[in-house]
């Protein structure tokens, strides 16, 4: 059996959710993102990934850790919409991936609000600091996962259904 090496994200992993509302665009950053991966040992990380050596990857931002510069009421509205107390984590679990040059298409399961769907996560992989930098984004609708778009001021301000998640992190051995 291949020897696996656990990989972890370097400090500074970023995951941002961007959306729209009736008055302005908004974004929120996940303050806690846990990324775990395993690599079948042999050579450097990038080479192993290129030869399909990445055997597992989980990306889990805490649903209740989304923080917006709009302030505490926006954070509260996001947490409430996600029912973060009932569904504390959002996760992406990798099942397979294809790599063409630096472009990666990761296939896996995205779970939000207790609902899971198969998705394709597009991104780029670049060798960096003895590891590999991973970057990309995914657009989808909140209602696809049973999340009611947040409202504020008694419904006077409504968030649009479409959101984009941008991610940027470096995997290190």
N, C-alpha and C positions, 0 to 999 in steps of 0.2 A: 504494500500500500504506500502511496506517496506520503512523504512527510509534509505536514502542513505548518505554516508559519502564520501566527496571528498578526494582522496589520491593524494599526490604529490611526486615527486622524491626528495630524499635528494640531497644535493650538491655533486658534483663529479660524476654525471651520465656520463657513457662513452658509446660512439658509434663509432666504428672504421670500416672503409672500407679498405679491403686489396685486392690488385690485383697484376698482373704481367705485365711485358713489355718485349720488345726484349732485354733489357740490364739488368734490375734488377726488383726485387719485389718492390712494393710501398704500402704505407698506408696513410690514411688521417683520422683525428679525427674530429667529428662534434663538433664545439665549442659551439653550442647552441642546446640543446635537450629539448623539452617540452614534459613531460609525464603527462597525466591526467588519472585518473581512478575513478570509483565510487564503493562503497562497500555497500551491504545491511547490515545495522548495526546489531551487535550482536556478542559479544565476540571479540577475537583478530583477526588481519588481516589474519593470516595464517589459522585459523579455518574457518573464513568466506570464504576464497578462496577455501579451501578444500570442503566446502559445496555448491560450485557453487555460492557464494555470490558476486563475482566480476562481476558487471553488465556492465561495460564499460571500455575500455582502449584505449587510443590514444597515439601513440609515434610519435613525429614529430621533426626530425632533420632538421634544415634549410639547404636547398641545397647549398646556397651560403656561409655556415659557415664551409664547409669541409676544414680543414687545414692540409697540409702535411709538414713533416720535410724536404722534397725535396726542399721546397722554394716557393716563390710567383708565379713563372711561372707554377709550378705544380698545385697550387691552382687555378690559372686562367684557366688552361686546363680542370680541373675537372668541374669548374663552367660553362665553355663554353660548355662542352659535355652535362652537365645536363640542359643547357639553364636555369640557375638558375634565371635569370632576368624574364623569362616568367613563369617558374614553380618553385617558391621560396621554396616550401616545399615538403618533402618526408614524407609519413605517413603510419603508420600501424594502422588499426582500428580493434579491437577485435570483433569477432562475437560469438565465443564459445571456450571452452577449456576443456581439459581432464587432470586430475592430477593422477599420480600413484606414490605414495611415494613423492619424491622430484622432479620427472620428470614431466614436463608440456609440453603439445602440444597445442599451441594456434592457433586457426583457425581464419583467418580474411582476410582483404583486404590490400594489399601493393600497394601504389600509388607512382609512380616515373615518372617524366617527362610527367605528364598529362595522364598516362596510369595506369589502376588499374587491379590487378590480385588477385585471391584468392590464399592464401598461407597457409602452415602449418609452424609455427615458433616453433622449438623445444627449450627447455631450462630447467633450474632447478630453483626451489623456495626453499629458506632456510630462516627460521625465523632469524631476525637480528635487534638489536637496537629498539625493539618495533614495527618493521615493517617487511617487507619481502624483501630479496635480490633476484633479478631476473637476470639470466645470460644465455646467449646462443648465437647461431650464425646461419646464413642462407646463403647458397651459391646459386647464380643464375647467369644468363648471362645478361649483360647490354642491349644487343640487344633485349631481351624479352620485354623490356620497351621502345623500340625505341631510346635508347641512343647509339650513335656512340662512340665506345671506343676512349678515347683521344689519340692524337698523339703529338709529339714534334719534334723540329728541322726539320720542313718541311716534316714530315712524316717518317723521318729516325728512330725515336723511336716510336713504336706502343704499346699501352696497350693491354693486352689480354682481351677477352670478359668476361671471368669468374671472378666474384668478390665474396668476402665473407664479410658479415656485422656481426660484433661481438657486442653484447650489454651487459651491466653490470650496473645495477642501483638498488637502494633500494627504495621501496615504503613506505611512512610514512603517518599516519593520520594527 
